[in-house]
């Protein structure tokens, strides 16, 4: 975990950002890019790293041997272990996206590296339904001993006017970017409070 810094300076937190969509040009992945950009430009003390899950094999305990995991899984678990908190970017399906569920399962294998981490969820959706995957992810998080911020919630209606994204799926809507910033500030404050810093 990140250590506290000198008097007057804000303690730093390391955030592992995980995208539930594997599409390179997805709106969900665009949220992660924007969160990283916002944290660098306007939030002191927050370092976000996008931790990829695309290369994780499907969960198969036969791949575990003598207390070790496949190298790509070991590397993923280490990134989670080293983070102070987690930012989940979840596409809004009727349930948790399969790649994200797979990542949750691998990192929860004993010892559970999700345990006692602060977390937040952001999502984008294009249809009329929303919130299903976020609420299911929160439910799973109870079992994994994750501690989610309750507010603000972030559900972006990706295709409603005015335009939320540019042609490269970068978030351009000022109100949405401000809402995302507020989520990051809330996660930062909750993480520091949770760690007693």
PyMOL commands that set and color helices and strands:
alter all, ss='L'
color gray80, all
select helices_A, chain A and resi 27-42+61-63+71-82+98-108+132-144+174-194
alter helices_A, ss='H'
color red, helices_A
select strands_A, chain A and resi 13-19+46-50+85-89+118-125+147-148+155-157
alter strands_A, ss='S'
color yellow, strands_A
deselect
rebuild
show_as cartoon
